[in-house]
Amino acid sequence: MKDDLSVSSRSLARYLRTASTVMLLALPLYSHALPSDGNQPIKLLADKATYSERTGVTSYSGNVIITQGTLKMTADNITMNLSPNRSINSAVATGRPATMQQVITQEKGLAKGQANKIEYNAVTGIITLTGNAKLTQNGASFAGNVIRYSLKAGDVEATAGNSQRVELLFPPSGNANQQGVR
């Protein structure tokens, strides 16, 4: 496999440039995150990393951890598909579970997600959590087989699966004068 490069190959410099571009996944992934996160260094740890210049696919495996500012993603494996200009088209993280967390804003606090698979589509700005999916933020939580979260619109859609039903939990409002539904 001449086109498949590993970290230990002779093309380390090219791989590191591409890996740096790929790790920019953290920048568009959470467009509503703290502005300072985008200015922080990206750190990626994995047991193995591979890149195929021919296909534009880069893979990280073995206890993968990506951090940038308040963003943290963990997974057993992360695979990213790059466009010809090396921007990210999509990314898939798998694990038992794969996790993500980030401070969205100081007011909204920390958002946490976990699932057997987390998919990110850079074109649509949608994150899909599949298999034992859970998303929590500011005391509210969504759980189901599949959760789709639009980073652009802020919309959340949870879908049941197998014998599992969708579960939504909303904390009580902090407004004591608010009346309940009649």
C-alpha positions as CSV (number, residue, x, y, z in Angstrom):
1,M,0.0,0.0,0.0
2,K,2.2,2.7,-1.3
3,D,-0.4,5.5,-0.8
4,D,-1.1,4.5,2.8
5,L,1.2,6.4,5.2
6,S,1.8,5.7,8.9
7,V,3.3,8.1,11.5
8,S,6.5,6.1,11.4
9,S,6.9,6.4,7.6
10,R,9.4,8.6,5.7
11,S,6.6,11.2,5.0
12,L,6.3,12.3,8.6
13,A,6.4,16.0,7.7
14,R,3.5,15.7,5.1
15,Y,1.5,13.6,7.5
16,L,1.9,16.1,10.3
17,R,0.7,19.0,8.1
18,T,-2.3,16.9,7.0
19,A,-3.0,15.8,10.6
20,S,-2.9,19.4,11.8
21,T,-5.5,20.3,9.1
22,V,-7.6,17.3,10.1
23,M,-7.5,18.1,13.8
24,L,-9.1,21.4,12.9
25,L,-12.3,19.4,13.2
26,A,-12.6,21.0,16.6
27,L,-12.9,24.5,15.0
28,P,-16.1,24.1,13.0
29,L,-17.5,21.3,15.2
30,Y,-18.7,23.6,17.9
31,S,-19.5,26.9,16.3
32,H,-21.4,28.2,19.4
33,A,-18.5,27.3,21.7
34,L,-16.4,29.7,23.7
35,P,-14.5,32.0,21.3
36,S,-11.2,31.3,23.1
37,D,-11.4,27.6,22.2
38,G,-10.6,28.2,18.6
39,N,-7.4,30.0,19.6
40,Q,-6.2,27.1,21.8
41,P,-3.7,24.5,20.6
42,I,-5.2,21.1,19.4
43,K,-3.8,18.0,21.1
44,L,-4.4,14.6,19.7
45,L,-3.4,11.4,21.4
46,A,-3.9,7.9,19.9
47,D,-2.1,4.6,19.8
48,K,-2.0,4.6,16.0
49,A,-2.6,7.2,13.2
50,T,-2.8,6.6,9.5
51,Y,-3.4,8.8,6.4
52,S,-4.1,7.9,2.8
53,E,-3.3,10.7,0.5
54,R,-5.1,8.8,-2.4
55,T,-8.4,8.6,-0.6
56,G,-8.2,11.6,1.8
57,V,-9.0,9.3,4.8
58,T,-7.2,9.7,8.1
59,S,-7.8,7.3,11.0
60,Y,-6.8,7.4,14.6
61,S,-7.2,4.3,16.8
62,G,-6.6,3.1,20.3
63,N,-7.8,5.4,23.1
64,V,-8.1,8.5,21.0
65,I,-8.3,11.8,22.8
66,I,-8.7,15.2,21.1
67,T,-8.6,18.4,23.2
68,Q,-8.8,22.1,22.3
69,G,-9.7,24.6,24.9
70,T,-12.8,23.3,26.6
71,L,-13.5,20.7,23.8
72,K,-12.7,17.1,24.6
73,M,-13.5,14.1,22.4
74,T,-12.7,10.5,23.3
75,A,-13.2,7.4,21.2
76,D,-11.8,4.0,20.4
77,N,-11.5,5.1,16.8
78,I,-11.9,8.3,14.8
79,T,-12.0,8.3,11.0
80,M,-12.1,11.6,9.0
81,N,-12.7,12.2,5.3
82,L,-11.0,15.1,3.7
83,S,-11.8,17.0,0.6
84,P,-9.1,17.5,-2.1
85,N,-8.2,20.8,-0.5
86,R,-7.8,18.9,2.9
87,S,-10.8,20.5,4.6
88,I,-13.0,18.1,6.6
89,N,-16.0,16.7,4.9
90,S,-17.0,14.3,7.7
91,A,-15.8,12.5,10.8
92,V,-16.9,9.4,12.6
93,A,-16.0,8.5,16.2
94,T,-16.7,5.1,17.6
95,G,-16.4,3.6,21.1
96,R,-18.1,2.1,24.1
97,P,-19.0,4.9,24.3
98,A,-17.5,7.7,22.2
99,T,-17.8,11.0,24.1
100,M,-17.7,14.7,23.5
101,Q,-17.9,17.7,25.8
102,Q,-17.4,21.4,25.5
103,V,-18.4,24.6,27.2
104,I,-20.9,26.2,24.8
105,T,-21.1,29.6,26.4
106,Q,-20.7,30.7,30.0
107,E,-24.5,31.0,30.3
108,K,-25.3,27.7,28.7
109,G,-22.5,25.8,30.4
110,L,-21.0,22.4,29.6
111,A,-22.6,20.3,26.9
112,K,-21.8,16.5,27.0
113,G,-22.7,13.8,24.5
114,Q,-22.0,10.1,24.3
115,A,-23.0,7.3,22.0
116,N,-21.6,4.2,20.4
117,K,-21.0,6.3,17.3
118,I,-20.7,10.1,16.8
119,E,-20.9,11.4,13.3
120,Y,-20.1,14.9,12.2
121,N,-21.1,16.3,8.8
122,A,-19.2,19.5,8.1
123,V,-21.4,20.4,5.2
124,T,-24.7,20.4,7.1
125,G,-23.3,21.1,10.6
126,I,-25.2,18.2,12.0
127,I,-23.9,15.8,14.7
128,T,-25.6,12.4,14.9
129,L,-25.2,10.3,18.0
130,T,-26.2,6.7,17.4
131,G,-26.6,3.8,19.8
132,N,-27.3,4.5,23.5
133,A,-27.1,8.2,22.7
134,K,-27.3,10.9,25.4
135,L,-26.9,14.7,25.2
136,T,-26.9,16.9,28.3
137,Q,-26.6,20.6,28.8
138,N,-27.5,23.1,31.5
139,G,-29.5,20.5,33.4
140,A,-31.5,19.3,30.4
141,S,-30.9,15.9,28.8
142,F,-32.0,14.0,25.7
143,A,-31.6,10.2,25.5
144,G,-32.6,7.7,22.7
145,N,-31.2,5.4,20.1
146,V,-30.4,8.3,17.7
147,I,-29.9,12.0,18.5
148,R,-29.4,14.6,15.7
149,Y,-28.1,18.0,16.8
150,S,-27.8,20.9,14.4
151,L,-25.0,23.2,15.4
152,K,-26.3,25.9,13.0
153,A,-29.9,26.0,14.2
154,G,-29.5,24.5,17.7
155,D,-32.3,22.0,17.0
156,V,-32.3,18.5,18.6
157,E,-34.2,15.5,17.4
158,A,-34.2,12.3,19.4
159,T,-35.4,8.9,18.0
160,A,-36.3,5.8,19.9
161,G,-35.0,2.4,18.8
162,N,-35.4,-1.3,19.7
163,S,-37.3,-1.3,23.0
164,Q,-35.8,2.0,24.1
165,R,-38.1,5.1,24.2
166,V,-36.9,8.7,23.9
167,E,-36.3,10.3,27.2
168,L,-36.3,14.1,27.7
169,L,-35.5,15.8,31.0
170,F,-35.9,19.5,31.5
171,P,-35.0,21.2,34.8
172,P,-37.5,23.5,36.5
173,S,-37.3,27.1,35.4
174,G,-35.5,29.5,37.7
175,N,-38.4,31.9,37.5
176,A,-40.5,31.5,40.6
177,N,-43.3,33.7,39.2
178,Q,-43.9,31.5,36.1
179,Q,-47.2,29.6,36.2
180,G,-47.6,26.1,35.0
181,V,-49.5,24.9,32.0
182,R,-53.2,25.0,32.5
